[in-house]
């Protein structure tokens, strides 16, 4: 494909506002734990993501480490949440997490690598960056998301907490796989600045919650333990973005986002069909 493989939480390339010490500790060509050679490095919302090879594996996998990896409390929480993801097991519409363990003093979760297609796309976010997704494809991905989340619920997953287009991976065959179950809870507050200086709200991750503007109102307001209803809301916001190429709510600051789900829509308020007339009503 003429390019380094990218991580499974691919996003655009905004400039990060401030760095968390030690969150990206390795570079391409380095070895992690004397076992895994790094093929690619990505700085994602949850922390550092490394695409790696291993002499006993036929294909690359991904190693993910949390933000604040030097903090024992963060590492302990990350391990617990990663174990919940691992317990979900294998399903065609879920990114499979294999194990979580400490390597070179840092906690890592190992997961399936979803390689990009010939255009470099391996997530719904990548596809949406080129414009709205055709309605039949959006419907297919919606069904596959439901299949995956149903399997996760049957295996004890109460809530993902961070459903968004960057966590909906797309294989080279065009199938959807959900990634990063619950690990958002183990990350710190994350914010990015676009080259214009405007904060990118679609890349603002709230500690212990999810990503604005995909979060349900109760998630933004911190009202108790979340369940599948918050994930349904988040997928609805992702589906809106698939169909229109736009995030569903616009705001200028995180505080504005508190009110966004209460009615500050990105278009004229008449639904995705008014933003993209190709969407069937």
C-alpha positions as CSV (number, residue, x, y, z in Angstrom):
1,X,0.0,0.0,0.0
2,X,3.1,2.2,0.1
3,X,2.5,3.5,3.6
4,X,3.0,2.6,7.2
5,X,0.0,0.9,8.8
6,X,-2.1,3.2,10.9
7,X,-3.6,2.5,14.3
8,X,-7.2,1.4,14.8
9,X,-8.3,4.8,16.2
10,X,-7.4,6.9,13.2
11,X,-8.4,10.5,13.3
12,X,-7.4,13.7,11.5
13,X,-4.2,15.4,12.5
14,X,-4.9,18.3,14.8
15,X,-2.2,19.8,16.9
16,X,-2.4,18.8,20.5
17,X,-2.8,21.6,23.0
18,X,-0.6,20.2,25.7
19,X,1.4,17.0,26.1
20,X,0.9,14.4,28.9
21,X,4.4,13.4,30.1
22,X,5.4,10.0,28.8
23,X,2.2,9.2,26.8
24,X,4.2,8.4,23.7
25,X,7.3,6.6,24.8
26,X,8.4,4.7,21.7
27,X,9.1,5.4,18.0
28,X,8.9,3.4,14.8
29,X,11.6,0.8,14.8
30,X,11.8,0.5,18.6
31,X,11.0,-2.7,20.4
32,X,8.5,-3.0,23.3
33,X,9.4,-5.6,25.9
34,X,12.0,-7.1,23.6
35,X,9.1,-8.8,21.7
36,X,7.2,-6.3,19.6
37,X,8.7,-4.3,16.8
38,X,6.9,-1.0,16.2
39,X,5.7,-0.4,12.7
40,X,3.6,2.6,13.3
41,X,2.7,5.1,16.1
42,X,-0.5,7.0,16.6
43,X,-1.5,9.5,19.3
44,X,-5.1,8.8,19.9
45,X,-7.7,10.2,22.3
46,X,-7.1,7.3,24.8
47,X,-3.3,7.5,24.7
48,X,-0.5,6.0,22.7
49,X,-1.3,3.4,20.0
50,X,1.4,1.3,18.5
51,X,1.1,-1.0,15.4
52,X,3.5,-3.8,16.1
53,X,4.8,-7.1,14.7
54,X,5.9,-10.2,16.5
55,X,7.9,-13.1,15.2
56,X,5.3,-15.6,16.2
57,X,2.3,-13.7,14.7
58,X,1.3,-13.8,11.0
59,X,0.0,-10.2,11.0
60,X,0.4,-7.0,12.9
61,X,-1.5,-6.2,16.1
62,X,-2.1,-3.0,18.1
63,X,-0.7,-2.2,21.5
64,X,-2.5,0.6,23.3
65,X,-1.3,2.4,26.4
66,X,-3.3,4.9,28.4
67,X,-2.6,8.6,28.9
68,X,-0.9,9.1,32.2
69,X,0.7,5.6,31.9
70,X,3.2,6.5,34.6
71,X,0.4,6.9,37.2
72,X,-0.2,3.6,39.0
73,X,-3.9,4.5,39.6
74,X,-4.4,5.1,35.9
75,X,-2.7,1.8,35.0
76,X,-4.8,-0.1,37.5
77,X,-8.0,1.4,36.2
78,X,-6.9,0.8,32.6
79,X,-6.2,-2.9,33.3
80,X,-9.6,-3.4,34.9
81,X,-11.4,-1.7,32.0
82,X,-9.3,-3.6,29.4
83,X,-10.1,-6.9,31.1
84,X,-13.8,-6.0,30.6
85,X,-13.2,-5.5,26.9
86,X,-11.2,-8.8,26.6
87,X,-14.1,-10.7,28.3
88,X,-16.4,-9.7,25.5
89,X,-14.5,-12.1,23.3
90,X,-14.5,-12.5,19.5
91,X,-17.3,-11.3,17.1
92,X,-17.2,-10.3,13.5
93,X,-18.3,-6.7,14.4
94,X,-16.0,-6.1,17.3
95,X,-12.3,-5.4,17.4
96,X,-10.9,-8.4,19.4
97,X,-8.8,-7.5,22.5
98,X,-6.4,-10.3,23.3
99,X,-4.7,-9.6,26.6
100,X,-3.6,-6.8,28.9
101,X,-0.2,-6.8,30.7
102,X,2.7,-4.6,31.7
103,X,5.7,-4.2,29.4
104,X,8.7,-2.1,30.3
105,X,6.8,-0.6,33.2
106,X,3.7,0.4,31.1
107,X,0.3,-1.2,30.9
108,X,-0.7,-2.3,27.4
109,X,-3.8,-3.9,25.9
110,X,-3.2,-5.9,22.8
111,X,-6.0,-5.8,20.1
112,X,-6.7,-6.7,16.5
113,X,-5.3,-4.4,13.9
114,X,-7.7,-3.1,11.3
115,X,-5.6,-2.2,8.2
116,X,-6.6,0.7,6.0
117,X,-8.0,0.4,2.5
118,X,-6.2,1.7,-0.6
119,X,-7.3,5.3,0.3
120,X,-5.9,5.0,3.8
121,X,-9.3,4.7,5.5
122,X,-10.0,2.3,8.4
123,X,-12.8,4.0,10.3
124,X,-16.1,5.6,9.8
125,X,-14.4,8.9,10.7
126,X,-12.0,8.4,7.7
127,X,-14.9,7.7,5.3
128,X,-16.9,10.7,6.6
129,X,-13.9,13.0,6.0
130,X,-14.6,12.4,2.3
131,X,-18.3,13.3,2.6
132,X,-21.6,11.6,3.6
133,X,-21.7,7.9,3.5
134,X,-24.3,6.4,1.0
135,X,-27.5,5.5,2.7
136,X,-27.3,1.7,2.0
137,X,-23.8,1.6,3.5
138,X,-24.9,3.5,6.5
139,X,-27.8,1.1,7.0
140,X,-25.4,-1.9,6.7
141,X,-23.0,-0.4,9.3
142,X,-25.9,0.4,11.6
143,X,-27.0,-3.2,11.5
144,X,-23.5,-4.5,12.1
145,X,-23.1,-2.1,15.0
146,X,-26.3,-3.5,16.5
147,X,-25.0,-7.1,16.1
148,X,-21.7,-6.2,17.8
149,X,-23.2,-4.3,20.7
150,X,-25.8,-7.1,21.2
151,X,-22.9,-9.6,21.5
152,X,-21.1,-7.3,23.9
153,X,-24.2,-6.9,26.1
154,X,-24.7,-10.7,26.2
155,X,-21.1,-11.0,27.5
156,X,-21.5,-8.5,30.4
157,X,-20.7,-5.2,28.7
158,X,-23.1,-2.7,30.3
159,X,-21.9,0.4,28.2
160,X,-19.1,1.2,25.8
161,X,-19.1,4.9,26.9
162,X,-17.3,6.3,23.9
163,X,-19.1,5.3,20.7
164,X,-18.1,7.7,17.9
165,X,-17.1,7.5,14.3
166,X,-13.4,7.1,15.1
167,X,-14.2,4.0,17.2
168,X,-16.2,2.4,14.4
169,X,-13.6,0.7,12.4
170,X,-14.1,-0.4,8.8
171,X,-12.3,-3.3,7.3
172,X,-10.9,-3.5,3.7
173,X,-14.0,-5.6,2.9
174,X,-16.3,-2.8,4.1
175,X,-17.5,-4.3,7.4
176,X,-17.8,-2.5,10.7
177,X,-16.0,-3.4,13.9
178,X,-16.4,-1.5,17.2
179,X,-13.2,-0.8,19.1
180,X,-12.0,0.7,22.5
181,X,-14.6,-0.7,24.8
182,X,-14.6,1.2,28.1
183,X,-11.0,2.2,28.0
184,X,-12.0,5.9,27.6
185,X,-12.8,5.7,31.4
186,X,-9.2,5.3,32.1
187,X,-8.0,8.4,30.2
188,X,-7.5,12.0,31.3
189,X,-9.2,15.1,29.8
190,X,-8.0,15.5,26.3
191,X,-8.3,18.6,24.0
192,X,-6.9,19.4,20.6
193,X,-6.5,22.7,18.7
194,X,-6.9,22.9,14.9
195,X,-4.4,24.9,12.8
196,X,-6.9,27.8,13.0
197,X,-6.7,27.8,16.8
198,X,-10.3,26.8,17.1
199,X,-10.8,23.9,19.5
200,X,-12.0,20.7,17.8
201,X,-15.0,19.6,19.8
202,X,-15.2,16.3,17.9
203,X,-11.8,15.4,19.5
204,X,-12.6,16.5,23.0
205,X,-12.6,13.5,25.3
206,X,-14.1,14.0,28.8
207,X,-12.5,12.0,31.5
208,X,-14.5,9.0,32.6
209,X,-17.2,9.7,30.0
210,X,-16.8,9.9,26.2
211,X,-16.3,12.3,23.4
212,X,-18.2,15.5,22.7
213,X,-20.5,15.9,20.7
214,X,-21.4,12.2,20.7
215,X,-22.3,12.0,24.4
216,X,-25.8,11.7,25.7
217,X,-27.1,14.5,28.0
218,X,-26.9,12.3,31.1
219,X,-23.3,11.4,30.1
220,X,-22.2,15.1,29.8
221,X,-23.9,16.0,33.1
222,X,-22.5,13.0,34.9
223,X,-25.8,11.7,36.1
224,X,-25.0,8.3,37.6
225,X,-23.9,5.0,36.0
226,X,-24.3,4.8,32.2
227,X,-26.1,2.0,30.4
228,X,-26.8,1.0,26.8
229,X,-29.1,4.0,26.3
230,X,-26.1,6.3,26.3
231,X,-24.5,4.1,23.7
232,X,-27.6,4.2,21.5
233,X,-27.6,8.0,21.7
234,X,-23.9,8.1,20.8
235,X,-24.4,5.8,17.8
236,X,-27.3,8.0,16.7
237,X,-25.0,11.0,16.7
238,X,-22.5,8.9,14.7
239,X,-25.2,7.9,12.2
240,X,-26.1,11.5,11.8
241,X,-22.5,12.2,10.9
242,X,-22.4,9.3,8.4
243,X,-25.5,10.5,6.6
244,X,-24.6,14.2,6.6
245,X,-20.9,14.5,6.9
246,X,-21.4,16.8,9.9
247,X,-21.4,16.4,13.6
248,X,-24.9,16.8,15.0
249,X,-24.2,19.8,17.3
250,X,-22.0,22.8,17.1
251,X,-20.5,24.8,20.0
252,X,-17.6,27.0,20.8
253,X,-16.5,25.6,24.1
254,X,-16.9,22.5,26.3
255,X,-19.4,24.4,28.5
256,X,-21.5,25.1,25.4
257,X,-21.7,21.4,24.8
258,X,-23.6,20.9,28.0
259,X,-26.6,22.5,26.2
260,X,-25.9,21.2,22.7
261,X,-27.9,18.0,23.0
262,X,-30.8,20.0,24.2
263,X,-31.3,21.6,20.8
264,X,-28.3,23.3,19.2
265,X,-28.3,21.3,15.9
266,X,-25.7,21.7,13.2
267,X,-28.3,22.1,10.4
268,X,-31.8,23.7,10.3
269,X,-33.1,21.3,13.0
270,X,-35.2,19.2,10.7
271,X,-33.0,16.1,10.8
272,X,-30.4,14.6,8.7
273,X,-32.6,14.5,5.6
274,X,-32.6,18.3,5.4
275,X,-28.8,18.3,5.6
276,X,-28.4,15.6,2.9
277,X,-31.4,15.2,0.6
278,X,-30.1,11.8,-0.6
279,X,-31.0,10.4,2.8
280,X,-34.4,8.5,2.5
281,X,-37.2,9.8,4.7
